[in-house]
Amino acid sequence: MNAVGTPPNIKQRQLLRIAQVKEKLAEKYARLAKTVSSKVRRRIYLNRVKKYTLQANNARILAGQ
């Protein structure tokens, strides 16, 4: 509930859920990047980490507006 006493709107909850999912994906690929031996595959995983982290941050920013 916010200050007025109404539940947070659905869009905000959806955006926060998206942020959680993206952060979980970023964690998954960060772990994979540590264990993989191929430099190319590691770079791909790290780029995915960067992408998902950025998407999660953007979703959190949008949810706050």
Contacts in CASP RR format, 6 or more apart in sequence:
PFRMAT RR
TARGET T0000
AUTHOR 0000-0000-0000
METHOD contacts of the structure
MODEL  1
MNAVGTPPNIKQRQLLRIAQVKEKLAEKYARLAKTVSSKVRRRIYLNRVK
KYTLQANNARILAGQ
1 7 0 8 1.000
1 8 0 8 1.000
2 8 0 8 1.000
11 63 0 8 1.000
12 63 0 8 1.000
12 64 0 8 1.000
15 59 0 8 1.000
15 60 0 8 1.000
15 62 0 8 1.000
15 63 0 8 1.000
16 59 0 8 1.000
16 60 0 8 1.000
16 63 0 8 1.000
18 55 0 8 1.000
18 56 0 8 1.000
18 59 0 8 1.000
19 55 0 8 1.000
19 56 0 8 1.000
19 57 0 8 1.000
19 59 0 8 1.000
19 60 0 8 1.000
19 63 0 8 1.000
20 56 0 8 1.000
22 52 0 8 1.000
22 53 0 8 1.000
22 55 0 8 1.000
22 56 0 8 1.000
22 59 0 8 1.000
23 52 0 8 1.000
23 53 0 8 1.000
23 56 0 8 1.000
25 48 0 8 1.000
25 52 0 8 1.000
26 48 0 8 1.000
26 49 0 8 1.000
26 52 0 8 1.000
26 53 0 8 1.000
26 56 0 8 1.000
29 45 0 8 1.000
29 46 0 8 1.000
29 48 0 8 1.000
29 49 0 8 1.000
29 52 0 8 1.000
30 45 0 8 1.000
30 46 0 8 1.000
30 49 0 8 1.000
32 45 0 8 1.000
33 42 0 8 1.000
33 45 0 8 1.000
33 46 0 8 1.000
33 49 0 8 1.000
36 42 0 8 1.000
36 45 0 8 1.000
END
